[in-house]
Amino acid sequence: MKAEREQEYYDVFARRKRDEPLEHIGTVGASEASDAEVFAFKLYDQWKWTEQFVVRRADIIEVVQTP
């Protein structure tokens, strides 16, 4: 029996046009990055994106936080 991997959260960023800023459009949960790619593509398909990214939340480094 294959061991289940723990699910992690991935933040999804996208832009519709190249000259638009990248925006956070949502979050997906997945046990592997490749699954997160598929989930983001399928879940956030309401627009025709020029670019779409998933970033494992644990890999995001906070630089500035305002209260």
Secondary structure as GFF3:
##gff-version 3
##sequence-region A 1 67
A	DSSP	beta_strand	8	15	.	.	.	ID=ss1
A	DSSP	beta_strand	23	30	.	.	.	ID=ss2
A	DSSP	alpha_helix	33	43	.	.	.	ID=ss3
A	DSSP	beta_strand	51	56	.	.	.	ID=ss4
A	DSSP	three_ten_helix	57	59	.	.	.	ID=ss5
###
